[in-house]
Amino acid sequence: MFWIYWDTAWSLIISGIMVATIVSHPDAEFAEVRAARRSM
């Protein structure tokens, strides 16, 4: 039970960081995503 809660908490924290990064640096984030898609 504790591990499920901790996983959910980390997922929310990481999602929040990603959203904050996209909002504050949209061009850099989109360039990063395009580079990742090209390399796959």
Backbone as ProteinMPNN parsed JSONL, in Angstrom:
{"seq_chain_A": "MFWIYWDTAWSLIISGIMVATIVSHPDAEFAEVRAARRSM", "coords_chain_A": {"N_chain_A": [[0.837, -1.206, 0.0], [1.882, 1.259, 0.855], [3.943, 1.549, -1.013], [2.544, 1.818, -3.408], [1.288, 4.263, -2.977], [3.565, 5.897, -2.783], [4.658, 5.63, -5.349], [2.623, 6.895, -6.829], [2.807, 9.474, -5.785], [5.407, 10.216, -6.624], [5.005, 10.132, -9.412], [3.195, 12.256, -9.735], [4.799, 14.372, -8.85], [6.921, 14.336, -10.737], [5.444, 14.787, -13.077], [4.52, 17.369, -12.532], [6.956, 18.778, -12.513], [7.708, 18.43, -15.195], [5.601, 19.776, -16.528], [6.017, 22.371, -15.523], [8.529, 22.878, -16.629], [7.924, 22.808, -19.387], [6.146, 24.969, -19.54], [7.773, 27.111, -18.759], [9.958, 26.967, -20.512], [9.164, 26.573, -23.409], [10.11, 26.339, -26.137], [12.648, 25.092, -25.907], [11.887, 22.673, -24.722], [10.189, 21.511, -26.697], [12.013, 21.255, -28.797], [13.713, 19.379, -27.687], [12.0, 17.169, -27.525], [11.483, 16.719, -30.261], [14.085, 16.034, -31.115], [14.443, 13.676, -29.67], [12.456, 12.063, -30.847], [13.449, 11.902, -33.458], [15.795, 10.418, -33.083], [14.829, 7.937, -32.416]], "CA_chain_A": [[0.0, 0.0, 0.0], [2.765, 2.427, 0.942], [4.7, 1.708, -2.263], [1.626, 2.34, -4.424], [1.142, 5.69, -2.682], [4.828, 6.578, -3.092], [4.73, 5.679, -6.82], [1.691, 7.932, -7.286], [3.374, 10.775, -5.391], [6.531, 10.519, -7.529], [4.445, 10.416, -10.732], [2.647, 13.615, -9.699], [5.924, 15.319, -8.735], [7.614, 14.38, -12.035], [4.539, 15.45, -14.024], [4.546, 18.798, -12.21], [8.235, 19.342, -12.98], [7.66, 18.477, -16.659], [4.689, 20.86, -16.916], [6.69, 23.638, -15.213], [9.593, 23.054, -17.621], [7.304, 23.139, -20.676], [5.565, 26.31, -19.457], [8.814, 28.136, -18.645], [10.872, 26.891, -21.667], [8.462, 25.762, -24.409], [10.917, 26.053, -27.329], [13.677, 24.113, -25.564], [11.231, 21.382, -24.477], [9.734, 20.943, -27.957], [13.206, 20.86, -29.545], [14.171, 18.142, -27.052], [11.069, 16.102, -27.931], [11.728, 16.435, -31.682], [15.37, 15.319, -31.207], [14.223, 12.314, -29.167], [11.684, 11.31, -31.842], [14.324, 11.647, -34.604], [16.782, 9.391, -32.755], [14.169, 6.641, -32.241]], "C_chain_A": [[0.873, 1.257, 0.0], [3.493, 2.666, -0.377], [3.818, 2.261, -3.376], [1.45, 3.843, -4.232], [2.395, 6.456, -3.078], [5.006, 6.693, -4.611], [3.838, 6.791, -7.36], [2.244, 9.318, -6.977], [4.509, 11.157, -6.336], [6.02, 10.858, -8.929], [3.9, 11.84, -10.786], [3.764, 14.651, -9.649], [6.623, 15.464, -10.09], [6.748, 15.083, -13.075], [4.539, 16.962, -13.793], [5.819, 19.458, -12.696], [8.212, 19.469, -14.506], [6.77, 19.62, -17.142], [5.358, 22.211, -16.675], [7.79, 23.921, -16.24], [9.006, 23.48, -18.966], [6.767, 24.573, -20.652], [6.661, 27.373, -19.465], [9.761, 28.14, -19.854], [10.233, 26.08, -22.788], [9.327, 25.39, -25.614], [11.951, 24.968, -27.038], [13.04, 22.729, -25.395], [10.797, 20.746, -25.8], [10.924, 20.498, -28.812], [13.729, 19.531, -29.002], [13.305, 16.963, -27.495], [11.306, 15.736, -29.383], [13.025, 15.656, -31.842], [15.207, 13.87, -30.748], [13.474, 11.482, -30.192], [12.566, 10.964, -33.052], [15.268, 10.482, -34.307], [16.144, 8.006, -32.6], [13.946, 5.954, -33.588]], "O_chain_A": [[0.63, 2.195, -0.759], [3.652, 3.805, -0.816], [4.267, 3.067, -4.191], [1.46, 4.606, -5.198], [2.303, 7.544, -3.647], [5.452, 7.728, -5.106], [4.245, 7.542, -8.247], [2.161, 10.227, -7.804], [4.57, 12.295, -6.801], [6.541, 11.771, -9.57], [4.116, 12.553, -11.766], [3.693, 15.681, -10.318], [6.886, 16.579, -10.539], [7.25, 15.883, -13.865], [4.557, 17.74, -14.746], [5.783, 20.567, -13.23], [8.641, 20.486, -15.053], [7.14, 20.351, -18.06], [5.279, 23.101, -17.522], [7.964, 25.061, -16.67], [9.518, 24.395, -19.611], [6.915, 25.308, -21.629], [6.507, 28.418, -20.098], [10.312, 29.186, -20.197], [10.716, 24.99, -23.095], [9.285, 24.247, -26.069], [12.115, 24.035, -27.824], [13.585, 21.731, -25.867], [11.018, 19.553, -26.002], [10.847, 19.469, -29.482], [14.141, 18.662, -29.77], [13.821, 15.889, -27.804], [11.33, 14.552, -29.716], [13.073, 14.708, -32.625], [15.759, 12.952, -31.354], [13.808, 10.315, -30.398], [12.454, 9.873, -33.61], [15.517, 9.65, -35.18], [16.852, 7.001, -32.649], [13.401, 4.852, -33.637]]}, "name": "protein", "num_of_chains": 1, "seq": "MFWIYWDTAWSLIISGIMVATIVSHPDAEFAEVRAARRSM"}
